[in-house]
Each structure stands twice: as structure tokens, then as C-alpha cells.
Amino acid sequence: MTNAFSGGSHRSDTYESSTVRPYAVTGGRVRSATSDLPVEALVEMMPGAVNSQGLPPEKRAILQHAAHTYVSVAELSALLRLPLGVVRILVADLSDDGYVTVHTSTPVNVHTGHGGNGSGMSLSVLESVLNGISTL
């Protein structure tokens, strides 16, 4: 195996790395408020994101890949050759700014009606739906 830079025809100072450190891409952040996206979450570009000016190249690349079809966070990581955590932060930033919509497969939150949070469907509603279906 030969080294391309040992032959003297290439100087070592002319070699320029085409990669940027991950902490530079995310601005030093390792998490964002909504960066806990599952790897299978699908990213869809919003119609208004076509005129996105002033975005870094990584975010523009995400928009370019999500413009034609749904693309998962894991696929974006592979296509952009960036770590998964970095892509999660970038997608979360784009989602917060309204450039993309993230579709996740989160399960329905079902509670028993106890407690005061009022989130999810109550057990009595689910039982009445089941009773209605069984009478059909």
C-alpha cells in the first residue's frame, strides 16, 4: 500500500479535510429540547422551506433530501455522513424553525382516568368504543 503524499508530487499542506467537526456543526450543543427523535422518525420538508436562505450546508442538505420524499433520521445520518446525534439536533432545529415536519410513531397515551393530568384517552371512553363495536 502506498501513501499518496509520500511521493513528493503532493505537498501535505495542500490536503484539505472536507469534514467539519460535529461540535462545530451543532454549535457546541450535544442536545436540544426536542432532539430525542427516534431513528425511524420520518422527516418531511414543509412547502415554505423552499426559500430557506442563510442556512448552513448541513441543514440545506437535510432539506434537499427531504424535499422529494419522506426520509428517516437514520437515513439522513448515513446520507450526510454525520453522527446520528448531530442529525437529530439539526432536524430538531429545522422542525423548531418550521422548515420540516417530523412524523413519529408514538403510541397512544392511555391512562385509567386517575390523576389530574387529563392527557390521553380515559379507560371509560375505550370501554364504550369496545362495547359499541361488539354490538355491531
PAKE-449459 format. One record per residue: chain; z, x, y of N, C-alpha, C, O in turn; residue in three letters. Coordinates in steps of 0.001 Angstrom, whole numbers. Each point is the difference from the previous one (the first is absolute). Layout:
residues N
 chain    n_zz    n_xx    n_yy   ca_zz   ca_xx   ca_yy    c_zz    c_xx    c_yy    o_zz    o_xx    o_yy res
     A       Z       X       Y       Z       X       Y       Z       X       Y       Z       X       Y ALA
...
***
This chain:
residues 136
 chain    n_zz    n_xx    n_yy   ca_zz   ca_xx   ca_yy    c_zz    c_xx    c_yy    o_zz    o_xx    o_yy res
     A       0     841   -1166       0    -841    1166       0     889    1232     804     928      83 MET
     A   -1666   -1183     854     -86     837    1188     515    -741    1206     -66   -1226      82 THR
     A     567    1977     828     508    -562    1237   -1117      24    1030    -601    1050     229 ASN
     A     314   -2164     387   -1099     -91     964     285     815    1251    -930     374     715 ALA
     A    2188     -95    -441     337     704    1229     169    1499    -225     264     717     965 PHE
     A    -404    -204   -2193     207    1417    -257   -1280     803     117      60    1230      13 SER
     A   -1188   -1856      71   -1268     701      30    -339     607    1338    -963     762      88 GLY
     A    1702   -1059     949    -273     572    1291    -989    -812     813    -100     189    1212 GLY
     A    -634   -1092   -1853    -975    -789     751     667   -1116     791    -576    -497     968 SER
     A    1785      94   -1365     754   -1029     710    1277     619     536     697     715    -720 HIS
     A    -395    -978    1939    1258     472     563    1068   -1061    -237    -291   -1196      32 ARG
     A    1500    1621    -265    1073    -948    -305     372    -851    1210     550   -1088    -170 SER
     A    -835    1551    1388     351    -800    1164   -1032   -1087     282     238    -860     848 ASP
     A   -1388     874   -1544    -980   -1061     194     276   -1192    -894    -570   -1073     200 THR
     A    1440    1251   -1188     359   -1101    -890     944    -926     733    1042     427     498 TYR
     A   -1403   -1690    -433     837    -993     669     347   -1100    -971    -872    -556    -667 GLU
     A    2118     253     593     453   -1053    -894    -386   -1355     581     137    -229    1202 SER
     A    -619    -667   -2063    -422   -1322     464    1099   -1032    -173    -217   -1179     281 SER
     A    1379    1590    -733    1078    -949    -210    1043     142    1093     192    1076     567 THR
     A     462   -2163    -292    1075     -32     975    1279    -274    -771      -3    -781    -951 VAL
     A    1068    1400    1342    1272    -202    -672     412   -1467      86    -186    -633    1040 ARG
     A     747      83   -2126     372   -1428      -8     965    -391    1114    -101   -1098     546 PRO
     A    1041    1990    -201     946    -360    1055    -685     -92    1359     487    -696     890 TYR
     A   -1604    1387    -723    -747    -105    1255    -761   -1320      68    -152    -577    1076 ALA
     A    -321     102   -2216    -748   -1260     -40     901   -1173     336    -429    -935     677 VAL
     A    1677     969   -1140     925   -1112     229     882     211    1226     877    -818     275 THR
     A   -1093    1877     446     831     269    1163    1409     416    -369     929    -222     777 GLY
     A    -749     817   -1936    1301     444    -444     825   -1057    -705    1109     285    -453 GLY
     A   -1626   -1499     351     752   -1080    -645    -184      53   -1508   -1078     326    -496 ARG
     A    2129    -646    -217     -87    -109   -1457     108   -1448    -444    -262    -313   -1161 VAL
     A     643    -572    2070      94   -1438    -278    -297    -756    1277     201     498    1108 ARG
     A    -686   -1715   -1292     -95    -926    1120     726   -1271    -427     444    -113   -1142 SER
     A    -326    -819    2040     758   -1221    -302    -605    -769   -1167     729    -621    -774 ALA
     A   -2052     655     638    -672    -774   -1048    -807     892    -940    -998    -450    -564 THR
     A    1409    1705     385    -801     916    -812     299     -63   -1486    -529     815    -757 SER
     A    1354   -1749     311     295    -135   -1422   -1034    -892    -678     359    -924    -730 ASP
     A   -1607    1188     961   -1083    -788    -581    -185     391   -1455      70    1183    -332 LEU
     A    -306   -2153    -543    -310     363   -1385   -1370     681     -73    -862    -228     849 PRO
     A     675    1054   -1861   -1264     733    -121   -1177    -926    -261   -1146     351     284 VAL
     A    1428   -1548    -831   -1090    -933    -301    -294    -957    1149    -865    -866    -130 GLU
     A    1568    1005    1250    -233    -871    1154   -1421     194     508    -480    1127     122 ALA
     A    -184   -2235     170   -1384      41     450     -70     -26    1520     712    -765     652 LEU
     A   -1570    1601     -98    -152     131    1438   -1332    -609     399   -1035     289    -600 VAL
     A    1074   -1139    1624   -1196    -666     511     -77     245    1507     986    -182     714 GLU
     A   -2143     590    -241    -165     236    1425    -176   -1322     729    -725    -883    -458 MET
     A    1393     753    1593    -120   -1190     826   -1288      84     824    -435    1100     342 MET
     A    -184   -2243     -18   -1261      27     751     109     699    1357    -966     623     441 PRO
     A    2098    -709     218     151     624    1301     154    1505     -42      -5     645    1049 GLY
     A     139     -74   -2221     205    1447    -130   -1290     789     100      29    1230     -37 ALA
     A   -1154   -1905     163   -1279     694     103     -36     852    1263    -573    1089       0 VAL
     A    1173   -1574    1062       0     719    1266    1252     850     168     570      54    1090 ASN
     A    -143     602   -2144    1215     820      53    -355    1375     546    -630     812    -677 SER
     A    1038    -572    1887    -273    1273     658    1298     773     140    1066    -594     162 GLN
     A   -1149    1901    -222    1167     841     204     886     178   -1211    1109     520     126 GLY
     A   -1561    -933   -1290     796     180   -1220    -270    1376    -595   -1098     537     150 LEU
     A    2094      36    -825    -224    1275    -688   -1005    -164   -1142    -228   -1115    -469 PRO
     A    -371    2214      24   -1026     -80   -1045     484    -635   -1301    -771    -691    -667 PRO
     A    2029     911     295     517    -574   -1241      64   -1519      80    -342    -684    -965 GLU
     A     768     159    2082      56   -1453     160   -1400    -600      80    -239   -1090    -519 LYS
     A    -676    1791    1158   -1393    -482      44    -610     -11   -1392    -780    -894    -329 ARG
     A    1128    1883    -495    -510      47   -1375     543   -1167    -817    -721    -575    -815 ALA
     A    1993     221    1028     568   -1154    -695    -751   -1259     399    -339    -817    -857 ILE
     A      76     652    2145    -744   -1177     468   -1413     -16    -560    -521   -1060    -347 LEU
     A     -95    2217     258   -1357      71    -545     -34    -430   -1465    -909    -722    -410 GLN
     A    1885    1153    -378      30    -377   -1412     372   -1468    -190    -464    -641    -942 HIS
     A    1295     110    1829     442   -1390    -130    -943    -979     678     239   -1206     -38 ALA
     A   -1300    1694     655    -907    -875     736    -877    -833    -916    -343   -1131     346 ALA
     A     -24    1647   -1487    -980    -675    -853     627    -763   -1156    -588    -960    -499 HIS
     A    1765    1371      72     632    -622   -1142    1505     247      58     473     831     776 THR
     A     261   -1550   -1592    1428     269    -120     168    1344    -695    -718     308    -952 TYR
     A    1643     472    1418     264    1296    -619    1510     179     -91     729    -310     943 VAL
     A    -267     811   -2082    1442     141    -209     523    1253     699    -762     897     359 SER
     A    2063    -861    -179     642    1146     624    -214    1249    -857    -219    1087     534 VAL
     A     282   -1238   -1844    -220    1133    -910   -1435     521     107    -226    1210      -9 ALA
     A    -745   -2125     109   -1391     423     144    -214     738    1320    -723     996      46 GLU
     A    1345   -1478    1020    -113     679    1285     575    1407     -70    -552     935     578 LEU
     A    1652    -793   -1282     604    1313    -164    -961     952    -709    -127    1162     387 SER
     A    -542   -1652   -1417    -951     838    -732   -1249     278     824    -494    1128      14 ALA
     A     -18   -2138     670   -1218     179     788     205     951    1177    -880     800     319 LEU
     A    2033    -890     316     276     842    1163     605    1345    -375     125     893     839 LEU
     A     252    -757   -2117     648    1220    -492    1255     310     802     246    1135     407 ARG
     A     540   -2190    -195    1283     111     688    1101    -482    -926    -248    -840    -864 LEU
     A    1461    1356    1027    1111    -485    -828     237   -1496     196    -258    -550    1071 PRO
     A     743     -84   -2106     219   -1443      15     951    -424    1115    -225   -1024     644 LEU
     A    1271    1787    -411     950    -326    1057    -627      16    1381     339    -822     851 GLY
     A   -1247    1751    -627    -696      84    1286    -894   -1213     198     -29    -585    1082 VAL
     A    -700     206   -2124    -894   -1161      94     811   -1274     216    -419    -879     753 VAL
     A    1562     771   -1397     854   -1173     217     413    -117    1463     -18   -1096     560 ARG
     A     386    2202      59     406     -18    1401   -1179    -355     893     147    -794     930 ILE
     A   -1315    1370   -1199   -1177    -283     821    -432   -1456    -121    -355    -626     998 LEU
     A     383      80   -2219    -356   -1407    -198    1009    -908     680    -372   -1006     605 VAL
     A    1656    1359    -702    1033    -801     668    -199      24    1518     181   -1021     665 ALA
     A    -554    2183    -116    -274      86    1435   -1189    -870     387      46    -716    1000 ASP
     A   -1108     780   -1795   -1186    -817     282     308   -1483    -118    -527    -808     764 LEU
     A    1376     448   -1713     393   -1391    -161     846    -468    1184    -186   -1110     499 SER
     A    1111    1952     -53     840    -342    1147    -830    -169    1272     334    -818     857 ASP
     A   -1414    1592    -735    -864     -72    1177   -1059   -1089    -103    -748    -225     952 ASP
     A     674    -458   -2100    -932   -1106    -171   -1406     395    -403    -923    -807     109 GLY
     A     742    2035    -573   -1325     444    -434    -313    -425   -1431   -1160    -247    -333 TYR
     A    2183     159    -517    -203    -365   -1398    1027   -1052    -416    1040    -178     635 VAL
     A   -1369    -501   -1715     935    -902    -668     265     567   -1379    -920     431    -695 THR
     A    2182    -435     307     382     525   -1312     377   -1175    -873     872    -793     354 VAL
     A   -1532     680   -1502     262   -1071    -963     794     578   -1158    -467     898    -701 HIS
     A    1678   -1423     506     829     466   -1110     237   -1148    -971    -185   -1169     337 THR
     A     586    1516   -1511     281   -1005   -1025    1502    -145    -158     549     252   -1072 SER
     A     109    -658    2142    1446    -155     -54     343   -1299    -707    -637   -1022     251 THR
     A    1630    1041   -1129     375   -1224    -708     669    -997     951     526     375    1048 PRO
     A    -559   -1639   -1435     634   -1051     793    1503     171     -78     548     210   -1082 VAL
     A     113    -297    2208    1453     125      63     615   -1350    -312     -98    -929     802 ASN
     A     727     813   -1952     615   -1253    -419    1499     193      -7     502     942    -613 VAL
     A     220   -1822    1287    1453      59     -45     531   -1342    -476    -751    -973     -82 HIS
     A    2002     916    -224     585   -1190    -609     501   -1007    1010     600   -1001    -392 THR
     A    -815    1219    1645     487    -921    1008    1361     385     516     490    -585     967 GLY
     A     131    1568   -1604    1303     476     461    -219    1091    1032    -952     774    -106 HIS
     A    1797    -706    1073    -135     995    1050    -679    -611    1204    -628   -1054     -99 GLY
     A     751    1704    1219    -489    -590    1234   -1244     636     556    -343    -257    1154 GLY
     A    -364    1092   -1932   -1146     669     603   -1215    -911     120    -837     234     872 ASN
     A     704   -1237   -1687   -1079    -978     119   -1375     542    -324    -994    -666     287 GLY
     A     895    1859    -877   -1315     557    -310    -388    -365   -1427     868    -208    -848 SER
     A   -2143     133     587    -488    -317   -1329      15   -1489    -278     283    -801     891 GLY
     A    -585     427   -2125     -28   -1398    -399    1296    -327    -727     512     815    -767 MET
     A      10   -1996    1006    1236    -369    -673    -299    -429   -1432   -1115    -411    -319 SER
     A    2108     510    -519    -138    -355   -1401    -287   -1487    -157    -725    -392    -914 LEU
     A    1282    -447    1793    -235   -1444    -100   -1468    -344     273    -540    -918    -616 SER
     A    -100    1632    1518   -1426    -244     268    -826     380   -1220    -920    -725    -380 VAL
     A    1239    1840    -224    -737     422   -1191     207    -973   -1157    -936    -276    -750 LEU
     A    2151    -246     599     262    -971   -1065    -751   -1299     238    -499    -607    -947 GLU
     A     413     176    2192    -736   -1233     286   -1507     177    -224    -675    -928    -447 SER
     A     160    2099     752   -1415     272    -275    -244      -2   -1506    -988    -564    -471 VAL
     A    1872    1182    -270    -132      29   -1451      89   -1387    -592    -758    -332    -912 LEU
     A    1671    -487    1413     112   -1381    -475   -1247    -805     340    -446    -815    -807 ASN
     A    -117    1029    1976   -1229    -695     376   -1177     393    -867    -825    -843    -352 GLY
     A     742    2106      10   -1087     461    -865     170    -563   -1416    -978    -397    -633 ILE
     A    2198     366     148     212    -469   -1373    -250   -1513    -126    -295    -467   -1101 SER
     A     401    -307    2180    -284   -1437     -78   -1493    -297       6    -402   -1121    -312 THR
     A    -400    2069     647   -1459    -206      24    -513    -139   -1370   -1202    -180    -193 LEU
***
